[in-house]
Structures are given as structure tokens and as C-alpha cells.
């Protein structure tokens, strides 16, 4: 029988199943090596590196750690163990009933995947230079512009409270985006994925 902490680790990974632990061909190749692949590996060092499981967190690691209640000062190797610890201690009120912490973290991951997809066409940077650029981004963030885009009085107003809360809580730079919509300089926000690894023995 698996220990509660081990099960929490599996739950932590399942939170992010589509983007963690196989966020693309490169990470799945790193995690699942066939014997024939091992035989053709050029060096022991290459094999050691490629056999380290890696996770792909959608969006900036800083934002994910905020939502997961994990310190910003940790090393990449500590992300998954500390995430599973928090799921173990804070994730469930009773078996099968997730807490608000876990519900919000799941919702954040969904939003972060949508933002990652939006940024992928621009070199993993969210860019807004005009009102039309802003609309798909604002839809994901749960905001709308009022009264008219491009005016000094333009402001962001909540359109979807759940999504808007996630944007604020994860530290998305809404003030900078709002200045762009008021006629300020273009908005650019790097949105590259984080790839913490799980070292053997962690």
C-alpha cells in the first residue's frame, strides 16, 4: 500500500498531468527510455542527464510557487517534493474532498496553460500593443476594458471573478497591462515554462 505522502506526490503530478511530466516530446523522451535507446546513448553522462524525470510547469515558476504556497528561494529540485508536501498537508479536508487551496491551484494551472498557448505564437512572450491584441489575453485573465481602450481613463474591470482572482493572486502584472491600454508603451511579459527536475533520491 502506498503511503499518504506518496499518494500526495501522485496527486501533485496529476494536477499538472498535461503539462507536467511530459510537456512535449523532449520531456517524454527524457522520462521513458527504451533499452535500445540506452544502447545507443553516446555517453554515461548523457544517459544520467536524460534519465532524470523532468516536469514542465505552465507559465513562470514564480507564479506557480505563489499559488502552491512554496517559497521562491527553493532550488528546481525541490519544487515537486515541496508541492507534494503541501498537497499532503493542505490539499484535502477529508479523503476525496479537495480544499480551496487545491481547487485554486487546479484552476490556476488551467489558466496558465491557456496563457502558455497564447504566448507560444510570440516566442513565449505575452505581447499587447493595441486594443485588438488585448482581447484574447483579457478573456483568459477574466477582465474587460472600460470605458474605451486607448483613453487615459481606460481601466480593467472584472469580467470573470474566478479567473480575475487567479490573475491577481499569481502576480500577473495587471497594472502594466492597464497602462498599455491607456495609450502607454507596449506590454511584454515573458511566459516561458519552468522545468524543475526530480533528482534520484529526492
N, C-alpha and C positions, 0 to 999 in steps of 0.2 A: 504494500500500500504506500502510495506517495505521501510525503509529509505535507502539512499545510503550507509551509514556505515554498516547497517545490511546486505545489499546485498554484500558489500565488505567482510564481515565476511564469508558469504556463499561461495564466490569465493575463499577466502583464504583456506577454508576447502576443496573445490573441487579440488584445486591444488594437494592435497595430499590424495585424496579420498581412494586410495587403501591401503595406509599405515597409514594415519591419521584416527582417529575416527573409529576404528575397525581394528587395526593392527593384529588381531588374536582373538582367542576365548575369551581370558581374557578381552580385552577391549570391545568387543561387549557385553559380559555378564555384564560388569560394566555400559554400557550405556543404555541397554534395559532390564528393569526389568519387569517381569510379576507380576500381583497381587499374584499369587500362590507362586512366588519366594519370594516376600516380606513377606508373611505369615510365611515362614519357615526360615527367616533370624534370626540368633541366638541372635543378639543384635541390639539396635538402633545405636550403634557406627558402626557396620559392615554395616548397611544399609546406613548410612551417607557417609561412605567411598566409598561403591560400586556404589552410585548414582551420584558421581562426574564424569562428562564426561572426558575422557582422550583421548589424541591424541598420536599417535606413529609417530615420525619423523624418516624417514630412515637415518641412519648414525649419526655421532656425532652432538650434538646440536650446538657446536661451529661453525662447518662448515655451518650448515643451517642458523644460525643467521648472519654469514658473508654475505651469498648470499641474505638474506632477508633484509639486511640493518638495523639489530636490534642490540642493544648494548649487549655485552657479560655479562654485570653486572646485567641483569634483573633476576627476580625470575621465576621459571617454570610457575606460574600462569599468568605471563604477556606475555608469548610467543604468544598465539593466539590473544589476543586483539591488541598487537603491530603489529603482522603480518597483521591483517585485516586493521589496520590504514594505513600501508604502501601500501597495495593493493589499498585502497581508494584514497590515495594522489598521488601514483606513478604508479599505475597499468595500467591506460588506458589513451591514448591520446584523445580519444572520445569514446562514447558508442560502445562497440563491437570491438574496436581496441586496443589490448594489447601493452604496451610499451616494450622496450627492457628489462627493469627490470623484468617484469612478464614472458616474454619469457625465459630469462635465468634462472629464478627461477624454472620454469616448467622443463626445461632441466636438471637442477641440480638434481631435485627430481627423475627423471628417472634414471640418472646415480647413484645416491645414493641407489636406490632400487636394481640396478644390483650389486653394491658393497656389499650391505647387504646380498644378496643371496649368493654371493661368500664367504663371511665371515661366513655365518651360519653353514657351514660344519666344521669350525675350532673354535667353541666356540666364535663366533662373534669377531674374530681377523683375520685381513688380514695378512697372513704369506707368505714370499718368502725366500727360502733358496737356490734355484738354478734357472737356466735359464728356465726350464720347468714350475716351479711354477709361474714364472713371466708373462708368455704369456697371460693367461686369464685376469690377472689384467691389464696389459698394454693395451689390446684390449679395455677394458672398459674405461680406462683413456685417450685413444686416442694417445698413444705413441708407439714407436718401439725402439729396441736396435740397436745401430751401434757403431763400426763395428761388433765385435764379443763379445758375452756375456762371462764374466769371465776374461776379459783383463783390464789392468789399464786404457786403453783408451776408454773403453766402455762408451757410453753416451746415454741419452734418446733423441730421436728426435720426433718431432710432426708427427703423422700419420693422425689424425682426428682433425683439428683445433678447431672445436666446443667443442669436448669433452676435448681436452687438455686445452683449456681456462678455462673450468669449474673446472678442477683438480687444476689449479694454483689459480684461484680466490677463491676457497673454502678452500685453505690452505692445500691441500694434501701434505704430506712430500715426495716430489719427490726426493729431494737431498739424503735422507736416502735410498730410494729405489735404486737410481743410485749407491750409494756406495756398496750396496749388490751385484749388478750386475757386479761390478768391482772386485769382489772377497772378499768383506768385510763381516762383520757379518750378520747373517740372519735378514731380515726385518720383524718387527712385528708392526702392527698398530691396536689398539682396534677400532672396528667399531660397537659398540653396539648402539641400537636405543635409542633415547631420548623420554621420555613420559611426556610432560607437561600436566597439568590438567587445566580445566576451572572451577573455583570456582563459585558457585552461586553468582549472583550479580556483576560478573566481566563484 
